[in-house]
Amino acid sequence: MHFVTEHELRTTFQKEAFTQFCLKDQVRLTPGAKQFLLDKKIRIVSEAEWKENTEAAKQSLTSLNGYKEVLSSELLEAALIAMKQQLSVSQKIIDLEKILMLSLGKDSSDSEPILKEIVEFRLEAVHIFSEQGLLLIKLKRVYGIIHLIQVDYPQYSQLLIKASQTIIELKKQLVGETDEKTINESV
C-alpha cells in the first residue's frame, strides 16, 4: 500500500494544476495530503469514477460532435440573417438545422454511399454584393461544412446529399434562378 504525501501532491500540482485527484485502490492519503486537497478544493474521485469520466469525455470529444456544433451555429446564424430578408427561407434553414442535428450521430441507414455528381456552389460578384450577399456567403460556408462531414463520415451520405441539395435550392431561390415551388418540393 502506498501513502501519497502532501509533498508529492504539491510537486505534482506545481508542475500542472489539477482539479480532481484519482485515489486508486491500493493508495491512501496522509492527513497532510488530504488537507492539501481540501484547501485547494480538489475533488477526490475513485478509480472507477475516474475511468467512467474519462470514457465519457472521450465519447463527447469526437470530430462529428465538433462538426455538428459548427454546422448548427452556422445554420442558425444563416437563419437569423435570412429572417431580415425572407421569413420563408429562414424557416427552411431552421428546419434543415433540426433535421441534421437529430440525424447526425445516430446510426445511419445508408448501406453504401450514393455516388452523385456534386453541384458546385458558385457565387458571382453580383450575388455577393446584392442584398442577399451575406446570407449567400453563409450558405456557401454551410455547404462546405456539409461536404467536410460527408468526407469524414460517409455513412451519412444520403442525408448530407439531401442537405446539400436543399442549400443549392435555397441559393437558387435567393439569386432568382428558381421559384419557391421548386424549393418547397426539395424540403
C-alpha positions in Angstrom: 0.0 0.0 0.0 1.3 3.4 -0.9 0.6 6.6 1.0 0.5 9.8 -1.0 2.1 12.7 0.9 1.4 16.4 0.8 4.9 16.9 -0.7 4.1 14.6 -3.6 0.8 16.4 -4.3 2.4 19.9 -4.1 5.2 18.8 -6.5 2.6 17.4 -9.0 0.4 20.5 -8.6 3.3 22.8 -9.3 4.1 21.0 -12.5 0.5 21.1 -13.7 -2.5 22.2 -11.7 -5.4 19.8 -11.4 -9.0 19.9 -10.2 -9.5 16.2 -9.5 -7.3 13.5 -7.8 -7.8 9.9 -8.6 -7.4 7.8 -5.5 -6.5 4.3 -6.7 -7.4 1.1 -4.9 -4.1 0.4 -3.2 -3.3 4.1 -2.4 -4.1 6.1 0.7 -3.7 9.8 1.6 -1.7 11.1 4.6 -3.6 13.6 6.7 -1.4 16.4 5.2 -2.2 15.3 1.7 -5.9 15.2 2.4 -5.8 18.7 3.9 -3.9 19.9 0.8 -6.6 18.6 -1.5 -9.4 20.1 0.7 -7.6 23.5 0.8 -7.2 23.6 -3.0 -10.8 22.4 -3.4 -9.6 19.4 -5.4 -12.2 16.7 -5.7 -11.1 13.2 -4.8 -12.5 10.5 -7.1 -12.3 6.7 -7.1 -10.5 4.8 -9.8 -13.8 3.6 -11.2 -15.3 7.1 -11.3 -12.1 8.4 -13.0 -12.4 5.8 -15.7 -16.1 6.5 -16.2 -15.4 10.2 -16.5 -12.5 9.6 -18.9 -14.6 7.4 -21.2 -17.5 9.9 -21.2 -15.1 12.7 -22.1 -13.6 10.7 -25.0 -17.1 9.9 -26.3 -18.2 13.6 -26.2 -15.0 14.7 -27.9 -15.4 13.4 -31.4 -14.9 15.3 -34.7 -18.6 14.6 -35.6 -19.7 16.4 -32.5 -17.4 19.3 -33.4 -18.8 19.4 -36.9 -22.3 19.3 -35.6 -21.7 22.3 -33.3 -20.1 24.4 -36.1 -22.8 23.4 -38.6 -25.6 24.1 -36.2 -24.2 27.6 -35.3 -23.7 28.4 -39.0 -27.2 27.3 -39.9 -28.7 29.3 -37.1 -26.8 32.4 -38.0 -27.9 32.0 -41.6 -31.5 31.7 -40.4 -31.1 34.9 -38.4 -29.7 36.7 -41.5 -32.4 35.3 -43.7 -35.1 36.4 -41.2 -34.4 40.0 -42.1 -35.0 39.3 -45.8 -37.2 36.3 -46.3 -39.0 34.6 -43.4 -39.8 31.5 -45.5 -36.1 31.0 -46.3 -35.3 31.4 -42.6 -37.8 28.8 -41.6 -36.4 26.3 -44.1 -32.9 26.8 -42.8 -34.1 26.2 -39.2 -35.9 23.1 -40.3 -32.7 21.8 -42.0 -30.7 22.5 -38.9 -33.2 20.5 -36.8 -33.1 17.5 -39.2 -29.3 17.5 -39.4 -28.8 17.8 -35.6 -31.3 15.0 -34.9 -29.9 12.7 -37.6 -26.2 13.1 -37.4 -24.7 10.9 -34.8 -27.5 8.3 -34.9 -27.0 5.0 -36.6 -27.5 5.7 -40.3 -29.4 3.5 -42.7 -27.1 4.4 -45.5 -25.8 1.0 -46.7 -23.4 2.4 -49.1 -22.6 6.0 -50.2 -24.6 7.3 -53.1 -22.3 8.5 -55.9 -23.8 11.6 -57.2 -22.4 14.4 -59.2 -21.6 17.2 -56.8 -23.1 20.5 -57.8 -20.6 23.3 -57.1 -21.9 26.2 -55.0 -20.7 29.2 -57.1 -21.3 32.8 -56.3 -20.8 35.6 -58.8 -19.8 39.2 -57.7 -23.3 40.4 -58.4 -24.6 37.8 -55.9 -22.0 38.7 -53.2 -22.7 42.4 -53.4 -26.5 42.0 -53.5 -28.9 42.4 -50.6 -28.6 38.6 -50.0 -24.8 38.5 -50.3 -24.1 37.9 -46.6 -26.7 35.1 -46.5 -25.3 33.6 -49.7 -21.8 33.6 -48.3 -23.1 32.0 -45.1 -24.9 29.3 -47.1 -21.7 28.6 -49.1 -19.8 28.1 -45.8 -22.6 25.7 -44.6 -22.3 23.8 -47.9 -18.6 23.4 -47.4 -19.1 22.1 -43.8 -21.6 19.6 -45.1 -19.0 18.3 -47.6 -16.3 18.1 -44.9 -18.7 15.9 -42.8 -19.5 13.8 -45.8 -15.8 13.1 -46.4 -15.2 12.1 -42.8 -18.5 10.3 -42.2 -19.6 8.7 -45.5 -22.3 6.7 -43.6 -24.4 9.9 -43.6 -24.0 10.5 -47.4 -27.7 10.3 -48.3 -28.7 12.8 -45.5 -25.9 15.1 -46.4 -26.6 15.0 -50.2 -30.2 16.0 -49.5 -29.0 18.8 -47.2 -26.6 20.0 -50.0 -29.4 19.9 -52.5 -31.5 22.0 -50.1 -28.7 24.5 -49.7 -28.3 24.8 -53.5 -32.1 25.3 -53.9 -32.1 28.0 -51.3 -29.2 29.7 -53.1 -31.1 29.5 -56.4 -34.2 30.9 -54.8 -32.2 33.8 -53.3 -30.5 34.7 -56.6 -33.7 34.3 -58.6 -32.7 31.1 -60.5 -35.8 29.2 -59.4 -39.2 29.7 -57.9 -40.3 28.9 -54.4 -42.4 26.0 -55.6 -39.2 24.0 -56.6 -37.7 24.6 -53.2 -40.8 23.5 -51.3 -40.6 20.2 -53.2 -37.0 19.6 -52.2 -37.5 20.2 -48.5 
